[in-house]
Amino acid sequence: MQHNGAMSLTGPPAVHDELVHLTRQLMTGDRQSDDQPSIAQHSFLSFIGRHDGCRATEISDVFGVNRSTISRQVRGCIDAGWVYADPGPVRLGNPLHLTDEGRKYLDAADARRLDQVVSRLHDWSESEIEEFARALHRFRISTESQTNGDDTL
């Protein structure tokens, strides 16, 4: 926990505490307007953009999320005009694709998120940034055996 700007925890509990705060901030604090997708929408759109023609069942399996949750995301993204589904038998799940509007929306969101990272790192040295990226990567891949191992989310 943090009090008066100083960390009161050390070691792994401090890392956990910072990850909890960061996750909460990413999930709720970075969506300033309707122009910015939620983290769930962003992850969903990014996955479809990288896996054109994927089906909702695949997304559900990769994300480890209930299919009804993914169905709601699909419907919301189709209604927003960001995604379209090929026609076909629904029981198999329709192949999903980003629309041109969806691609533009995702690209703009990616640019805004990168700008946010750049602004937070503005006073860091190049070596601090490189070490931070290495540490984050090491931490992330050390948990792959405990997750689905997909590094594209």
N, C-alpha and C positions, 0 to 999 in steps of 0.2 A: 504494500500500500504506500501511497505517497502522502506526506504531510509537509506543508510549507515548502513544497518543491524538492524535498529530499526523500530518497528512498529509505524506508524503514526495514525492508527485507533485503537479504543478501542471498547469493548462490542461486540454485534452481528455483526457490520460491520467488525470488525477485524476477527471474526470467518469466516464470509463469504469470506473475502479476502484470508485467509489462505486456505480455502477449494477450492477456484478457482485456486490458485497457485498449490495446491497439485493435483487437478484433471488434470490440464494442464500437470504437470510433469508426472503423471501416464500415461496419454494418449499419450504423445509424447516423454518424456525424458527417459523412462526406457527401450526402445527397442534399445539395442546396436547393434544387428545383426539379421540376418535371423534366428539364433538359438533361438531367443526370440520372442514369439508371441506378437502381439499387444494386448492391453487390450480387444478389441472386440473379437479377436480370442480366447484369454484365457478364457473369460467369456463363449463363445459359446462352446468350448471344455469341460470346467468344467461342464457346464449344461448337455451336452450329457453324460459325464462320470458318473454323479450322477443320470441321468434319462435315462438309456439305453433303446433304442427303442422309444424314443420320436420322434415326427414329427416336421418338420420345422414350421408348423402352431402353435404348442404349444409354441415353442421358441419365435416366433413372438408375441404371446399373452403375455407371461410372461415378455419379455424384453420391450414390448411396442414399437416395431420397425416394420416398414413396411415389409411385406412379401418378397418384391423384395430384400430388404437389406439382409434378412436372406438367401434367395436363393443364393445370391452371396457368402455369407459366407459358405454355404453348398458346393457349387461348388468348391470354393477355397480350402476348407479343404479336400474334396474328391480328388481333383487334387494333393494335397500335400501328400496324402496317410495317413492322420490322421483319416479320417472318412469313413465309408462305409454305403450305404443305401440298405436296403433289397429291393429285386425286388417286384413289385406290382403296382397297379393302381396309377399313379402319382397324379390324382385329389385328392386323400385322403392324399397324402404326404407319403413318404416312411419312415419306421422306421429307425432311425439313430443310429449308434454304433461307438464307438472309435475302431480303429484298434490297434494292438499291438504297432505299431510305434506311433500312436496318443497318447496312454497311456504313453509311454516312454517320448515323447515330452512334454506332459502336466506335468508329474511328475518332469522332469528336470526343466521346467519353474517354477513350484511351489517351488522347492528347491532353485533356484536362487532368486526368489522374497523373500522368507523367509530369505535368507542370506542378502539381501539388508536391510530388516527390522532389523535384528539382528545387522548389522553394524551401522545403524542409532541410535540404542538404546544402544550401547556398554557402554556409560558412564552414563546411567540412573540407578537409584537405582531400586530395585525390587518393592518398593512401588510406585515409579513414573510410572513404566510400568503398574502395576496393575490399578492405578488410571486413566491413559490414556486409557487403554482398556475399563474400566468401562464407562468413559465419552464418548468414541466413540460409544460403544454399546447403551448407553442411547440416544445419539443423533440420531443414526440410527433408533432405534425402535420408536422414537417419530415421525418419518416421515412416518412410515408404513401406516398410515391411508390415507396419501396423495399419496401413490404409490400402486403397486400391492400387497405389503405385503410379497412378496417372499423373504425369507432371504437366499436363496441358490445361488443367483447370484454372 
